[in-house]
């Protein structure tokens, strides 16, 4: 059984699956988005508010 407040991690869509530098995002938690290094899953995670995460993703997606 999955806990309601347990993060559901997914890899970046930019990940090539070759074990390189990847990030994982959990955006299923109320009021926050978590980001972690896929190579250090037990390490720290960054926490963003939903508005800050949307601004970040929007800025990154507009870069050439």
mmCIF file as gemmi writes it, N, C-alpha and C atoms, coordinates in Angstrom:
data_model
loop_
_atom_site.group_PDB
_atom_site.id
_atom_site.type_symbol
_atom_site.label_atom_id
_atom_site.label_alt_id
_atom_site.label_comp_id
_atom_site.label_asym_id
_atom_site.label_entity_id
_atom_site.label_seq_id
_atom_site.pdbx_PDB_ins_code
_atom_site.Cartn_x
_atom_site.Cartn_y
_atom_site.Cartn_z
_atom_site.occupancy
_atom_site.B_iso_or_equiv
_atom_site.pdbx_formal_charge
_atom_site.auth_seq_id
_atom_site.auth_asym_id
_atom_site.pdbx_PDB_model_num
ATOM 1 N N . UNK Axp A 1 ? 0.845 -1.178 0 1 0 ? 1 A 1
ATOM 2 C CA . UNK Axp A 1 ? 0 0 0 1 0 ? 1 A 1
ATOM 3 C C . UNK Axp A 1 ? 0.889 1.24 0 1 0 ? 1 A 1
ATOM 4 N N . UNK Axp A 2 ? 0.575 2.208 -0.861 1 0 ? 2 A 1
ATOM 5 C CA . UNK Axp A 2 ? 1.358 3.435 -0.958 1 0 ? 2 A 1
ATOM 6 C C . UNK Axp A 2 ? 0.784 4.492 -0.036 1 0 ? 2 A 1
ATOM 7 N N . UNK Axp A 3 ? 1.645 5.178 0.674 1 0 ? 3 A 1
ATOM 8 C CA . UNK Axp A 3 ? 1.21 6.276 1.517 1 0 ? 3 A 1
ATOM 9 C C . UNK Axp A 3 ? 0.774 7.436 0.647 1 0 ? 3 A 1
ATOM 10 N N . UNK Axp A 4 ? -0.24 8.163 1.079 1 0 ? 4 A 1
ATOM 11 C CA . UNK Axp A 4 ? -0.752 9.288 0.303 1 0 ? 4 A 1
ATOM 12 C C . UNK Axp A 4 ? 0.323 10.364 0.147 1 0 ? 4 A 1
ATOM 13 N N . UNK Axp A 5 ? 1.089 10.622 1.195 1 0 ? 5 A 1
ATOM 14 C CA . UNK Axp A 5 ? 2.089 11.687 1.16 1 0 ? 5 A 1
ATOM 15 C C . UNK Axp A 5 ? 3.476 11.196 0.76 1 0 ? 5 A 1
ATOM 16 N N . UNK Axp A 6 ? 3.586 9.996 0.224 1 0 ? 6 A 1
ATOM 17 C CA . UNK Axp A 6 ? 4.882 9.488 -0.222 1 0 ? 6 A 1
ATOM 18 C C . UNK Axp A 6 ? 5.197 10.073 -1.598 1 0 ? 6 A 1
ATOM 19 N N . UNK Axp A 7 ? 6.418 10.586 -1.786 1 0 ? 7 A 1
ATOM 20 C CA . UNK Axp A 7 ? 6.762 11.121 -3.104 1 0 ? 7 A 1
ATOM 21 C C . UNK Axp A 7 ? 6.779 10.021 -4.16 1 0 ? 7 A 1
ATOM 22 N N . UNK Axp A 8 ? 6.243 10.322 -5.329 1 0 ? 8 A 1
ATOM 23 C CA . UNK Axp A 8 ? 6.325 9.438 -6.49 1 0 ? 8 A 1
ATOM 24 C C . UNK Axp A 8 ? 7.364 10.042 -7.424 1 0 ? 8 A 1
ATOM 25 N N . UNK Axp A 9 ? 8.535 9.454 -7.435 1 0 ? 9 A 1
ATOM 26 C CA . UNK Axp A 9 ? 9.661 9.985 -8.197 1 0 ? 9 A 1
ATOM 27 C C . UNK Axp A 9 ? 9.588 9.564 -9.656 1 0 ? 9 A 1
ATOM 28 N N . UNK Axp A 10 ? 9.962 10.472 -10.544 1 0 ? 10 A 1
ATOM 29 C CA . UNK Axp A 10 ? 10.093 10.166 -11.973 1 0 ? 10 A 1
ATOM 30 C C . UNK Axp A 10 ? 11.35 10.837 -12.486 1 0 ? 10 A 1
ATOM 31 N N . UNK Axp A 11 ? 12.007 10.189 -13.444 1 0 ? 11 A 1
ATOM 32 C CA . UNK Axp A 11 ? 13.233 10.746 -14.023 1 0 ? 11 A 1
ATOM 33 C C . UNK Axp A 11 ? 12.908 11.843 -15.008 1 0 ? 11 A 1
ATOM 34 N N . UNK Axp A 12 ? 13.863 12.729 -15.168 1 0 ? 12 A 1
ATOM 35 C CA . UNK Axp A 12 ? 13.729 13.789 -16.148 1 0 ? 12 A 1
ATOM 36 C C . UNK Axp A 12 ? 13.492 13.207 -17.538 1 0 ? 12 A 1
ATOM 37 N N . UNK Axp A 13 ? 12.67 13.869 -18.319 1 0 ? 13 A 1
ATOM 38 C CA . UNK Axp A 13 ? 12.438 13.429 -19.698 1 0 ? 13 A 1
ATOM 39 C C . UNK Axp A 13 ? 13.689 13.597 -20.547 1 0 ? 13 A 1
ATOM 40 N N . UNK Axp A 14 ? 14.656 14.363 -20.068 1 0 ? 14 A 1
ATOM 41 C CA . UNK Axp A 14 ? 15.924 14.563 -20.776 1 0 ? 14 A 1
ATOM 42 C C . UNK Axp A 14 ? 16.938 13.474 -20.451 1 0 ? 14 A 1
ATOM 43 N N . UNK Axp A 15 ? 16.591 12.567 -19.564 1 0 ? 15 A 1
ATOM 44 C CA . UNK Axp A 15 ? 17.492 11.479 -19.204 1 0 ? 15 A 1
ATOM 45 C C . UNK Axp A 15 ? 17.642 10.524 -20.374 1 0 ? 15 A 1
ATOM 46 N N . UNK Axp A 16 ? 18.876 10.11 -20.634 1 0 ? 16 A 1
ATOM 47 C CA . UNK Axp A 16 ? 19.091 9.215 -21.77 1 0 ? 16 A 1
ATOM 48 C C . UNK Axp A 16 ? 19.133 7.749 -21.362 1 0 ? 16 A 1
ATOM 49 N N . UNK Axp A 17 ? 18.981 7.452 -20.087 1 0 ? 17 A 1
ATOM 50 C CA . UNK Axp A 17 ? 18.973 6.068 -19.639 1 0 ? 17 A 1
ATOM 51 C C . UNK Axp A 17 ? 20.338 5.402 -19.613 1 0 ? 17 A 1
ATOM 52 N N . UNK Axp A 18 ? 21.4 6.152 -19.811 1 0 ? 18 A 1
ATOM 53 C CA . UNK Axp A 18 ? 22.749 5.596 -19.841 1 0 ? 18 A 1
ATOM 54 C C . UNK Axp A 18 ? 23.476 5.75 -18.506 1 0 ? 18 A 1
ATOM 55 N N . UNK Axp A 19 ? 22.773 6.15 -17.467 1 0 ? 19 A 1
ATOM 56 C CA . UNK Axp A 19 ? 23.391 6.27 -16.149 1 0 ? 19 A 1
ATOM 57 C C . UNK Axp A 19 ? 24.154 7.562 -15.958 1 0 ? 19 A 1
ATOM 58 N N . UNK Axp A 20 ? 23.881 8.546 -16.781 1 0 ? 20 A 1
ATOM 59 C CA . UNK Axp A 20 ? 24.565 9.831 -16.679 1 0 ? 20 A 1
ATOM 60 C C . UNK Axp A 20 ? 23.946 10.716 -15.619 1 0 ? 20 A 1
ATOM 61 N N . UNK Axp A 21 ? 24.172 12.001 -15.771 1 0 ? 21 A 1
ATOM 62 C CA . UNK Axp A 21 ? 23.636 12.973 -14.825 1 0 ? 21 A 1
ATOM 63 C C . UNK Axp A 21 ? 22.136 13.11 -15.026 1 0 ? 21 A 1
ATOM 64 N N . UNK Axp A 22 ? 21.367 12.715 -14.023 1 0 ? 22 A 1
ATOM 65 C CA . UNK Axp A 22 ? 19.912 12.757 -14.113 1 0 ? 22 A 1
ATOM 66 C C . UNK Axp A 22 ? 19.338 13.356 -12.838 1 0 ? 22 A 1
ATOM 67 N N . UNK Axp A 23 ? 18.18 13.933 -12.983 1 0 ? 23 A 1
ATOM 68 C CA . UNK Axp A 23 ? 17.432 14.374 -11.812 1 0 ? 23 A 1
ATOM 69 C C . UNK Axp A 23 ? 16.1 13.636 -11.803 1 0 ? 23 A 1
ATOM 70 N N . UNK Axp A 24 ? 15.565 13.51 -10.618 1 0 ? 24 A 1
ATOM 71 C CA . UNK Axp A 24 ? 14.237 12.934 -10.438 1 0 ? 24 A 1
ATOM 72 C C . UNK Axp A 24 ? 13.371 13.978 -9.767 1 0 ? 24 A 1
ATOM 73 N N . UNK Axp A 25 ? 12.1 13.997 -10.128 1 0 ? 25 A 1
ATOM 74 C CA . UNK Axp A 25 ? 11.152 14.973 -9.614 1 0 ? 25 A 1
ATOM 75 C C . UNK Axp A 25 ? 9.961 14.234 -9.014 1 0 ? 25 A 1
ATOM 76 N N . UNK Axp A 26 ? 9.502 14.719 -7.886 1 0 ? 26 A 1
ATOM 77 C CA . UNK Axp A 26 ? 8.254 14.24 -7.289 1 0 ? 26 A 1
ATOM 78 C C . UNK Axp A 26 ? 7.331 15.45 -7.176 1 0 ? 26 A 1
ATOM 79 N N . UNK Axp A 27 ? 6.274 15.462 -7.985 1 0 ? 27 A 1
ATOM 80 C CA . UNK Axp A 27 ? 5.362 16.604 -7.98 1 0 ? 27 A 1
ATOM 81 C C . UNK Axp A 27 ? 3.944 16.215 -7.557 1 0 ? 27 A 1
ATOM 82 N N . UNK Axp A 28 ? 3.84 15.136 -6.807 1 0 ? 28 A 1
ATOM 83 C CA . UNK Axp A 28 ? 2.532 14.658 -6.354 1 0 ? 28 A 1
ATOM 84 C C . UNK Axp A 28 ? 2.176 15.103 -4.938 1 0 ? 28 A 1
ATOM 85 N N . UNK Axp A 29 ? 3.042 15.858 -4.303 1 0 ? 29 A 1
ATOM 86 C CA . UNK Axp A 29 ? 2.799 16.26 -2.92 1 0 ? 29 A 1
ATOM 87 C C . UNK Axp A 29 ? 2.134 17.63 -2.855 1 0 ? 29 A 1
ATOM 88 N N . UNK Axp A 30 ? 1.178 17.816 -1.987 1 0 ? 30 A 1
ATOM 89 C CA . UNK Axp A 30 ? 0.479 19.104 -1.905 1 0 ? 30 A 1
ATOM 90 C C . UNK Axp A 30 ? 1.424 20.244 -1.535 1 0 ? 30 A 1
ATOM 91 N N . UNK Axp A 31 ? 1.461 21.269 -2.362 1 0 ? 31 A 1
ATOM 92 C CA . UNK Axp A 31 ? 2.198 22.483 -2.039 1 0 ? 31 A 1
ATOM 93 C C . UNK Axp A 31 ? 3.697 22.435 -2.193 1 0 ? 31 A 1
ATOM 94 N N . UNK Axp A 32 ? 4.242 21.36 -2.771 1 0 ? 32 A 1
ATOM 95 C CA . UNK Axp A 32 ? 5.699 21.303 -2.939 1 0 ? 32 A 1
ATOM 96 C C . UNK Axp A 32 ? 6.091 20.337 -4.049 1 0 ? 32 A 1
ATOM 97 N N . UNK Axp A 33 ? 7.255 20.616 -4.608 1 0 ? 33 A 1
ATOM 98 C CA . UNK Axp A 33 ? 7.852 19.777 -5.633 1 0 ? 33 A 1
ATOM 99 C C . UNK Axp A 33 ? 9.255 19.44 -5.156 1 0 ? 33 A 1
ATOM 100 N N . UNK Axp A 34 ? 9.596 18.161 -5.154 1 0 ? 34 A 1
ATOM 101 C CA . UNK Axp A 34 ? 10.91 17.713 -4.698 1 0 ? 34 A 1
ATOM 102 C C . UNK Axp A 34 ? 11.775 17.348 -5.901 1 0 ? 34 A 1
ATOM 103 N N . UNK Axp A 35 ? 13.068 17.647 -5.802 1 0 ? 35 A 1
ATOM 104 C CA . UNK Axp A 35 ? 14.026 17.33 -6.859 1 0 ? 35 A 1
ATOM 105 C C . UNK Axp A 35 ? 15.239 16.692 -6.194 1 0 ? 35 A 1
ATOM 106 N N . UNK Axp A 36 ? 15.728 15.583 -6.769 1 0 ? 36 A 1
ATOM 107 C CA . UNK Axp A 36 ? 16.895 14.905 -6.211 1 0 ? 36 A 1
ATOM 108 C C . UNK Axp A 36 ? 17.79 14.382 -7.33 1 0 ? 36 A 1
ATOM 109 N N . UNK Axp A 37 ? 19.009 14.057 -6.956 1 0 ? 37 A 1
ATOM 110 C CA . UNK Axp A 37 ? 19.982 13.452 -7.865 1 0 ? 37 A 1
ATOM 111 C C . UNK Axp A 37 ? 19.677 11.964 -7.951 1 0 ? 37 A 1
ATOM 112 N N . UNK Axp A 38 ? 19.478 11.461 -9.162 1 0 ? 38 A 1
ATOM 113 C CA . UNK Axp A 38 ? 19.117 10.05 -9.305 1 0 ? 38 A 1
ATOM 114 C C . UNK Axp A 38 ? 20.241 9.105 -8.898 1 0 ? 38 A 1
ATOM 115 N N . UNK Axp A 39 ? 21.466 9.6 -8.834 1 0 ? 39 A 1
ATOM 116 C CA . UNK Axp A 39 ? 22.598 8.759 -8.421 1 0 ? 39 A 1
ATOM 117 C C . UNK Axp A 39 ? 22.744 8.705 -6.908 1 0 ? 39 A 1
ATOM 118 N N . UNK Axp A 40 ? 22.021 9.57 -6.185 1 0 ? 40 A 1
ATOM 119 C CA . UNK Axp A 40 ? 22.11 9.63 -4.726 1 0 ? 40 A 1
ATOM 120 C C . UNK Axp A 40 ? 20.699 9.716 -4.156 1 0 ? 40 A 1
ATOM 121 N N . UNK Axp A 41 ? 19.944 8.667 -4.346 1 0 ? 41 A 1
ATOM 122 C CA . UNK Axp A 41 ? 18.532 8.68 -3.956 1 0 ? 41 A 1
ATOM 123 C C . UNK Axp A 41 ? 18.309 8.828 -2.46 1 0 ? 41 A 1
ATOM 124 N N . UNK Axp A 42 ? 19.282 8.477 -1.663 1 0 ? 42 A 1
ATOM 125 C CA . UNK Axp A 42 ? 19.143 8.632 -0.216 1 0 ? 42 A 1
ATOM 126 C C . UNK Axp A 42 ? 19.664 9.986 0.257 1 0 ? 42 A 1
ATOM 127 N N . UNK Axp A 43 ? 20.235 10.744 -0.647 1 0 ? 43 A 1
ATOM 128 C CA . UNK Axp A 43 ? 20.779 12.056 -0.312 1 0 ? 43 A 1
ATOM 129 C C . UNK Axp A 43 ? 19.685 13.105 -0.199 1 0 ? 43 A 1
ATOM 130 N N . UNK Axp A 44 ? 20.096 14.353 -0.088 1 0 ? 44 A 1
ATOM 131 C CA . UNK Axp A 44 ? 19.125 15.43 0.1 1 0 ? 44 A 1
ATOM 132 C C . UNK Axp A 44 ? 18.296 15.687 -1.161 1 0 ? 44 A 1
ATOM 133 N N . UNK Axp A 45 ? 17.149 16.268 -0.954 1 0 ? 45 A 1
ATOM 134 C CA . UNK Axp A 45 ? 16.274 16.694 -2.055 1 0 ? 45 A 1
ATOM 135 C C . UNK Axp A 45 ? 16.009 18.182 -1.897 1 0 ? 45 A 1
ATOM 136 N N . UNK Axp A 46 ? 15.958 18.88 -3.012 1 0 ? 46 A 1
ATOM 137 C CA . UNK Axp A 46 ? 15.573 20.283 -3.007 1 0 ? 46 A 1
ATOM 138 C C . UNK Axp A 46 ? 14.056 20.361 -2.98 1 0 ? 46 A 1
ATOM 139 N N . UNK Axp A 47 ? 13.518 21.359 -2.302 1 0 ? 47 A 1
ATOM 140 C CA . UNK Axp A 47 ? 12.076 21.553 -2.224 1 0 ? 47 A 1
ATOM 141 C C . UNK Axp A 47 ? 11.71 22.901 -2.828 1 0 ? 47 A 1
ATOM 142 N N . UNK Axp A 48 ? 10.752 22.881 -3.741 1 0 ? 48 A 1
ATOM 143 C CA . UNK Axp A 48 ? 10.266 24.093 -4.394 1 0 ? 48 A 1
ATOM 144 C C . UNK Axp A 48 ? 8.774 24.213 -4.174 1 0 ? 48 A 1
ATOM 145 N N . UNK Axp A 49 ? 8.287 25.444 -4.122 1 0 ? 49 A 1
ATOM 146 C CA . UNK Axp A 49 ? 6.847 25.672 -4.176 1 0 ? 49 A 1
ATOM 147 C C . UNK Axp A 49 ? 6.393 25.488 -5.619 1 0 ? 49 A 1
ATOM 148 N N . UNK Axp A 50 ? 5.114 25.202 -5.836 1 0 ? 50 A 1
ATOM 149 C CA . UNK Axp A 50 ? 4.628 24.975 -7.201 1 0 ? 50 A 1
ATOM 150 C C . UNK Axp A 50 ? 4.884 26.145 -8.151 1 0 ? 50 A 1
ATOM 151 N N . UNK Axp A 51 ? 4.712 27.374 -7.705 1 0 ? 51 A 1
ATOM 152 C CA . UNK Axp A 51 ? 4.934 28.533 -8.572 1 0 ? 51 A 1
ATOM 153 C C . UNK Axp A 51 ? 6.405 28.659 -8.945 1 0 ? 51 A 1
ATOM 154 N N . UNK Axp A 52 ? 7.294 28.455 -7.991 1 0 ? 52 A 1
ATOM 155 C CA . UNK Axp A 52 ? 8.726 28.523 -8.271 1 0 ? 52 A 1
ATOM 156 C C . UNK Axp A 52 ? 9.144 27.428 -9.237 1 0 ? 52 A 1
ATOM 157 N N . UNK Axp A 53 ? 8.592 26.227 -9.079 1 0 ? 53 A 1
ATOM 158 C CA . UNK Axp A 53 ? 8.926 25.119 -9.98 1 0 ? 53 A 1
ATOM 159 C C . UNK Axp A 53 ? 8.44 25.416 -11.398 1 0 ? 53 A 1
ATOM 160 N N . UNK Axp A 54 ? 7.227 25.926 -11.532 1 0 ? 54 A 1
ATOM 161 C CA . UNK Axp A 54 ? 6.701 26.269 -12.862 1 0 ? 54 A 1
ATOM 162 C C . UNK Axp A 54 ? 7.548 27.353 -13.519 1 0 ? 54 A 1
ATOM 163 N N . UNK Axp A 55 ? 7.992 28.341 -12.746 1 0 ? 55 A 1
ATOM 164 C CA . UNK Axp A 55 ? 8.852 29.396 -13.298 1 0 ? 55 A 1
ATOM 165 C C . UNK Axp A 55 ? 10.182 28.806 -13.758 1 0 ? 55 A 1
ATOM 166 N N . UNK Axp A 56 ? 10.755 27.908 -12.977 1 0 ? 56 A 1
ATOM 167 C CA . UNK Axp A 56 ? 12.014 27.27 -13.346 1 0 ? 56 A 1
ATOM 168 C C . UNK Axp A 56 ? 11.864 26.454 -14.629 1 0 ? 56 A 1
ATOM 169 N N . UNK Axp A 57 ? 10.856 25.596 -14.681 1 0 ? 57 A 1
ATOM 170 C CA . UNK Axp A 57 ? 10.633 24.747 -15.858 1 0 ? 57 A 1
ATOM 171 C C . UNK Axp A 57 ? 10.355 25.61 -17.086 1 0 ? 57 A 1
ATOM 172 N N . UNK Axp A 58 ? 9.576 26.666 -16.922 1 0 ? 58 A 1
ATOM 173 C CA . UNK Axp A 58 ? 9.296 27.57 -18.04 1 0 ? 58 A 1
ATOM 174 C C . UNK Axp A 58 ? 10.543 28.253 -18.547 1 0 ? 58 A 1
ATOM 175 N N . UNK Axp A 59 ? 11.41 28.674 -17.633 1 0 ? 59 A 1
ATOM 176 C CA . UNK Axp A 59 ? 12.659 29.31 -18.026 1 0 ? 59 A 1
ATOM 177 C C . UNK Axp A 59 ? 13.601 28.354 -18.73 1 0 ? 59 A 1
ATOM 178 N N . UNK Axp A 60 ? 13.701 27.15 -18.239 1 0 ? 60 A 1
ATOM 179 C CA . UNK Axp A 60 ? 14.569 26.153 -18.848 1 0 ? 60 A 1
ATOM 180 C C . UNK Axp A 60 ? 14.06 25.758 -20.225 1 0 ? 60 A 1
ATOM 181 N N . UNK Axp A 61 ? 12.774 25.605 -20.382 1 0 ? 61 A 1
ATOM 182 C CA . UNK Axp A 61 ? 12.223 25.162 -21.661 1 0 ? 61 A 1
ATOM 183 C C . UNK Axp A 61 ? 12.353 26.224 -22.748 1 0 ? 61 A 1
ATOM 184 N N . UNK Axp A 62 ? 12.546 27.484 -22.38 1 0 ? 62 A 1
ATOM 185 C CA . UNK Axp A 62 ? 12.728 28.543 -23.376 1 0 ? 62 A 1
ATOM 186 C C . UNK Axp A 62 ? 14.175 28.711 -23.809 1 0 ? 62 A 1
ATOM 187 N N . UNK Axp A 63 ? 15.097 28.012 -23.157 1 0 ? 63 A 1
ATOM 188 C CA . UNK Axp A 63 ? 16.519 28.151 -23.489 1 0 ? 63 A 1
ATOM 189 C C . UNK Axp A 63 ? 16.807 27.393 -24.777 1 0 ? 63 A 1
ATOM 190 N N . UNK Axp A 64 ? 17.713 27.942 -25.599 1 0 ? 64 A 1
ATOM 191 C CA . UNK Axp A 64 ? 18.055 27.255 -26.863 1 0 ? 64 A 1
ATOM 192 C C . UNK Axp A 64 ? 18.752 25.929 -26.668 1 0 ? 64 A 1
